[in-house]
Each structure stands twice: as structure tokens, then as C-alpha cells.
Amino acid sequence: MAISVGILGATGYTGAELIRLLHFHDKAGITYCSSRQYNGRKIADVLGFFKGSFDILIEDFDSESIKNRCDVVFSCLPHGTSMGFISQIADSVKVIDLSADYRIRDIQTYNEWYGEHTSADILKTAVYGLPECYRTEITGSSLVANPGCYPTSVLLPLIPLIKQGFIDPAGIIIDSKSGVSGAGRGLSLSTHICETGENFSAYKVGRAHRHIPEIEQELSNAAGCPVSVDFTPHLIPITRGMLSTIYVNTDRDEKSLRDCLDAFYHDSAFVSTFKDGFPSTKDVRGTNRCLIGLARNKTTSRTVIVSVIDNLTKGASGQAVQNMNLMFGLPETEGLTSLPLFP
């Protein structure tokens, strides 16, 4: 029997990406979509690229209807909003939250970065949804906090190396670049084509970006001690894609570091290392993959790690589907085997 899927916030970029991915999923079918802005309209009238392929009536949020019609719900609502809706259905259906509302384990840290958390009781039950690191926990969970895009691109290369003691957890520098879809579908001057085209800019410089506590939480967990990082995000003039350049201190050679990553991800279908050269965003466009390359600077004793993902797929909706697969005992790759878009 197919898994009945609901999507809250179905007309945003992550919601639309979920629909695209689930359309090719043999074990799941979308039975419910909501959008406050487009309530009562057909989704193909709002997102024209679905015409002839997928059409469903966009409905208002109705907790009882969702409980009766859905086995799992993806919440693509904004931070601070998502928890209010999830708290009404989490007792009856499995939930995968793509906002930050259940990612931060310490409620005081969440309050500091996002504002007041209103469902602390449910927060305690949430599992951080990085499948390659928390498979067992995700499999037995009914509430999964899907990681942020920047954290995904950073944690996948760093967690294995930190766990093995191959890199110094102190002094990590992260320089990340994202396509403009990471800002969401809402209108904003900062993502207007006239502002972003032929431009490359840093933003939230210093200890200002909300993904910092998420990154530090998971790195600290891997290291067994508090870890702080320098993190600077940048906006680049592409639609989708994310590249993180990470600088770490280590006395290990390139082969040892690469062997550590290969061993950790031996059974992971979506994470691979480059033996020569470095990946680019086009290598993962439209896929659930993370590709990693690295090089050691013998003069400075630093190693540079380059990690690429598609921010909408592995950084959001693809990883969410991967989590759903685990929660329902399906192969992680179900519905996620598409090749990169080229050119």
C-alpha cells in the first residue's frame, strides 16, 4: 500500500521539490497539500510546470482531515510557524519538519537564535534527520527535524573526521556559497535578478547566521566537547546549488582523510569522495548527492575540504524523502536515483 503524504506549504521551493521527487516515488502518493496563500486553488494553476503531470486542490489546514488521510506530513512552513501546526498532528501521524523548529536540542539556544519555542514537549521527541549519521534513530522516530542546507554541506564531510580524531575540532573555518533559491520563494529585493545577477556577496558575516548553532551542536556531539566555528555564507548568481569550502587543522595526509570518509560512507548511496580534483555544483544539480574533495597545504598544515550539494534536494526535500524512506522501512534510495541535470 502506498504511503499517504501530506505537504504543508506546498507551493514554496521546498514544497514544489517534494512534489517533483514524490511524483517518481513508487511507494508514496500525495493526498493532501496546503498553502495559506493559495487555499482553494488547483496546484497546477499556481505552479504551471505541474500541468499535465500533477494536480491537486490546495486546502486549508485541518488537523482532523490530515490525521485521517495522511501517514506522513512534510512541513515546509517557516521557522516559528511550523511548530504550531505540527503540535496539532504529531500525536497521530509521522512528521518531517523542514524548518529549524526541532533541530536545536537546547531550547534556550533556539530561543536566542529564532525566538520563543512553543512546543518544548514535542522538541524532546525529535530526531535530527541527517540519515548518514542517525539512521537507527530516524528509523524509530515519528518526528524528524530535517537539517538545514548549509549544515548538511558542512556536517557530512566533517563529522567522520572529527569522530576519528583526524582533524582538530578547534579553528574550523567554513566559507559557503548558495544559490538564490535558498532564500525561499517569497519576494525580496536581495534576491531580485537585478541585485543578484553578475554579483557575488557575503551576508550574515560574523556570528550572525542561524545555522551556526545547528552546525556547532552536531560537531560538538561528534567531538565530545564544545566546538565553535567561523562560518560565512555567500550568495552566488545561480538558481540552485551549494558549495562549502572548509579549512581544518590536521597532521593527517590526504589519503588518510579520504580513507576515513570512504570507510564512514561505505554503505551510503548519496555521499562520495573525489580521488582527484574537486566537485562543482553542476555535479549534483537536481540530485540527493553530496560530493567531497580535499587537498592538504603542507606549508600551513591545513587541509581544504570542498563539499557540494543541491540546496533544494540533499539540502532540503531530497533529504526529507530519504528520511521518510527510513521511517517507513524502505530503501533510502527509493525515489531518489535521478542523475544530475546536464548541462
C-alpha positions in Angstrom: 0.0 0.0 0.0 1.3 3.5 -0.9 2.3 5.8 1.9 -0.2 8.7 2.0 1.7 12.0 2.1 0.7 15.5 3.1 2.7 18.7 2.4 2.2 21.9 4.4 3.4 24.9 2.5 3.3 23.0 -0.8 3.8 26.0 -3.2 7.2 27.1 -1.9 10.5 25.9 -3.4 10.9 23.0 -1.0 7.3 22.0 -1.3 7.5 22.0 -5.1 10.7 20.0 -5.0 9.0 17.4 -2.7 6.2 17.1 -5.3 8.7 16.6 -8.1 10.6 13.9 -6.2 7.5 12.1 -4.8 5.9 12.0 -8.3 8.5 9.3 -9.2 8.3 7.5 -5.8 6.8 4.1 -6.3 5.7 3.6 -2.6 4.3 7.1 -1.8 1.4 9.2 -3.1 0.5 12.8 -2.3 -3.0 13.0 -0.8 -3.0 16.5 0.8 -1.4 19.9 0.1 -1.9 23.1 1.9 -0.9 26.7 1.3 -2.4 29.7 3.1 -1.8 32.0 0.2 -3.4 29.7 -2.4 -6.0 27.9 -0.5 -8.9 26.6 -2.7 -6.9 26.7 -6.0 -5.5 23.8 -8.0 -1.8 23.5 -7.6 -1.1 23.3 -11.3 -2.8 26.7 -11.6 -0.2 28.1 -9.1 2.8 26.1 -10.3 2.2 25.9 -14.1 5.1 23.4 -14.6 2.9 20.7 -13.0 0.2 21.0 -15.7 -0.5 17.6 -17.2 1.6 15.8 -14.6 0.2 16.5 -11.1 -2.9 18.4 -10.0 -4.5 18.5 -6.6 -6.7 21.0 -4.8 -4.8 23.1 -2.2 -6.6 23.0 1.1 -6.7 24.9 4.3 -5.0 23.3 7.3 -7.4 20.8 9.0 -5.7 18.6 11.7 -8.5 16.0 11.8 -8.6 15.7 8.0 -4.8 15.3 7.9 -4.9 12.6 10.6 -7.5 10.6 8.6 -5.8 11.0 5.2 -2.1 11.1 5.8 0.6 8.6 7.1 3.3 11.3 7.0 3.4 15.0 6.7 6.2 17.2 5.4 6.1 20.7 6.9 7.7 23.3 4.6 6.5 26.2 6.7 8.7 29.0 8.1 10.7 28.8 11.3 8.5 29.7 14.3 5.3 28.9 12.3 5.9 25.2 11.7 5.8 24.0 15.3 2.3 25.5 15.8 0.8 23.2 13.1 3.0 20.2 13.9 1.9 20.2 17.5 -1.7 19.6 16.3 -0.9 16.4 14.4 2.3 14.9 15.8 0.4 12.6 18.0 -1.3 10.8 15.1 1.0 11.0 12.0 4.7 10.9 11.3 6.2 14.3 10.6 9.3 15.5 8.8 9.9 19.2 9.6 11.9 21.2 7.1 12.1 24.3 9.3 14.5 24.8 12.2 11.9 24.4 14.8 13.0 20.9 16.0 16.7 20.9 15.0 18.1 22.6 18.1 18.1 20.4 21.1 18.7 23.1 23.7 15.6 25.3 23.9 17.5 28.3 25.3 19.7 28.2 22.2 16.7 28.0 20.0 15.1 31.0 21.8 18.3 33.0 21.4 18.5 32.5 17.6 14.9 32.0 16.5 12.6 33.4 19.1 10.4 31.6 21.7 9.8 27.9 21.2 6.2 27.0 21.9 6.3 23.1 21.9 9.1 22.1 24.2 7.4 18.8 25.0 7.5 17.7 21.4 11.0 19.0 20.9 12.3 16.3 23.2 11.0 13.6 20.9 12.5 14.9 17.7 15.4 13.2 15.9 18.0 15.2 13.9 17.5 14.0 10.3 21.0 13.5 8.9 20.4 10.0 7.7 24.1 9.0 7.2 24.7 9.7 10.9 21.4 8.9 12.6 19.9 6.0 10.6 18.8 4.0 13.6 17.3 6.9 15.5 15.4 8.1 12.3 14.1 4.6 11.6 12.3 4.5 15.0 11.2 8.1 15.1 7.8 9.8 14.4 9.2 13.3 14.3 12.3 14.1 12.3 14.0 17.5 12.1 15.3 17.8 8.6 18.8 19.5 8.6 19.4 22.9 7.1 21.2 23.1 3.7 24.4 24.8 5.0 24.7 22.4 7.9 24.2 19.4 5.6 27.1 20.5 3.3 29.3 21.1 6.3 28.5 18.2 8.6 28.8 15.4 6.0 32.5 15.9 5.4 33.4 16.9 9.0 31.6 14.5 11.3 33.5 11.4 10.3 36.9 13.2 10.5 36.1 14.6 13.9 34.8 11.3 15.3 38.0 9.6 14.3 40.1 12.4 15.8 41.7 13.1 12.3 41.2 16.9 12.5 41.4 19.5 15.3 37.8 20.5 16.2 39.2 23.9 17.1 39.8 26.6 14.5 37.4 25.3 11.8 36.7 27.9 9.1 33.7 27.5 6.8 33.2 29.5 3.6 29.9 28.6 2.0 28.1 29.7 -1.2 24.5 29.2 -2.0 22.2 29.7 -5.0 19.4 32.2 -4.5 16.7 29.5 -4.1 18.0 29.1 -0.6 16.3 32.3 0.4 12.8 30.9 -0.4 10.2 31.9 -2.9 8.9 35.0 -1.2 9.7 38.3 -2.9 12.8 40.0 -1.6 15.0 42.8 -3.0 18.1 40.9 -2.0 17.2 38.0 -4.4 15.9 40.2 -7.2 17.7 39.3 -10.5 19.0 42.9 -10.8 20.6 42.6 -7.4 22.0 39.0 -7.7 22.9 38.8 -11.4 26.6 39.4 -12.1 27.1 39.6 -8.4 28.7 37.7 -5.5 28.2 38.8 -2.0 28.7 37.7 1.6 25.8 38.1 4.1 25.3 37.4 7.8 29.0 37.9 8.3 30.4 37.1 11.8 28.4 35.1 14.3 25.1 36.1 12.7 23.7 33.2 10.6 21.0 31.0 12.2 22.7 27.8 11.0 25.7 28.3 13.2 24.2 26.7 16.4 23.0 23.8 14.4 26.4 23.2 12.9 28.1 23.6 16.3 25.6 21.3 18.0 26.3 18.4 15.7 30.1 18.9 15.6 30.2 19.1 19.4 28.2 15.9 19.6 30.7 14.2 17.2 33.8 15.6 19.1 32.5 15.0 22.6 33.4 18.6 23.5 32.2 22.1 22.7 33.1 23.2 19.1 32.9 26.7 17.8 33.3 27.6 14.1 33.8 30.6 11.9 31.1 30.5 9.3 30.5 32.9 6.4 27.7 32.4 3.9 27.7 33.9 0.4 25.0 34.4 -2.3 26.0 33.4 -5.8 24.1 34.1 -9.0 22.8 30.6 -9.7 19.3 29.2 -9.0 20.2 26.0 -7.0 23.4 24.6 -5.7 25.7 24.9 -2.7 29.4 24.7 -2.3 31.2 24.8 1.1 35.0 25.3 1.4 36.1 24.2 4.8 39.6 24.8 6.3 40.8 22.5 9.1 44.0 21.8 11.0 45.3 18.3 10.8 48.5 16.3 10.7 47.0 13.6 8.6 47.8 13.2 4.9 45.2 13.4 2.1 44.9 9.6 1.7 44.2 9.1 5.4 41.5 11.7 5.4 39.9 10.3 2.2 40.1 6.7 3.5 38.3 7.8 6.7 35.5 9.4 4.7 35.2 6.4 2.3 35.0 4.0 5.2 32.4 6.0 7.0 30.2 6.3 3.9 30.9 2.9 2.5 27.2 1.9 2.8 25.8 5.4 2.0 24.4 5.7 -1.5 24.5 9.5 -1.6 27.9 10.6 -0.3 31.1 10.1 -2.4 34.7 11.5 -2.4 36.8 12.7 -5.3 40.1 10.9 -5.5 41.4 13.7 -7.8 40.1 17.2 -8.4 37.1 18.8 -6.8 33.4 18.7 -7.3 31.3 21.5 -8.6 27.6 22.4 -8.1 26.6 21.1 -11.5 27.8 17.6 -10.5 24.9 17.3 -8.1 22.2 19.5 -9.6 18.8 18.0 -9.0 20.1 15.1 -7.1 20.3 13.9 -3.4 24.0 13.5 -3.6 26.9 15.1 -1.7 30.3 15.1 -3.3 33.5 15.8 -1.4 37.1 16.7 -2.4 40.1 17.7 -0.3 43.7 18.9 -0.6 46.4 19.4 2.1 48.6 22.5 2.3 51.9 21.2 3.7 53.2 24.7 4.4 50.3 25.7 6.7 49.4 22.2 7.9 45.8 23.0 6.9 43.6 20.9 4.7 40.9 22.4 2.5 37.7 20.4 2.1 35.2 21.2 -0.7 31.7 19.8 -0.4 28.8 20.3 -2.8 25.1 19.6 -2.6 21.9 20.8 -4.3 20.4 23.0 -1.6 16.8 22.1 -2.6 17.4 18.4 -2.8 20.1 17.0 -0.4 19.9 20.3 1.4 16.1 20.0 1.9 13.5 18.0 0.1 15.6 15.1 -1.1 17.0 14.5 2.3 13.4 14.7 3.7 12.3 11.9 1.3 15.4 9.9 2.4 14.2 10.3 6.0 10.7 9.3 5.1 12.1 6.1 3.4 13.9 5.2 6.6 10.9 5.9 8.8 8.8 3.5 6.8 11.4 0.8 6.3 12.0 1.5 2.6 15.4 1.6 0.9 17.0 5.0 1.4 17.3 5.4 -2.4 13.6 4.9 -3.2 12.5 7.8 -5.4 15.9 9.5 -5.3 18.0 7.8 -8.0 17.8 10.6 -10.6 21.1 11.6 -12.3 22.3 15.2 -12.3 20.9 17.6 -14.8 23.4 18.3 -17.5 24.4 20.8 -18.8 
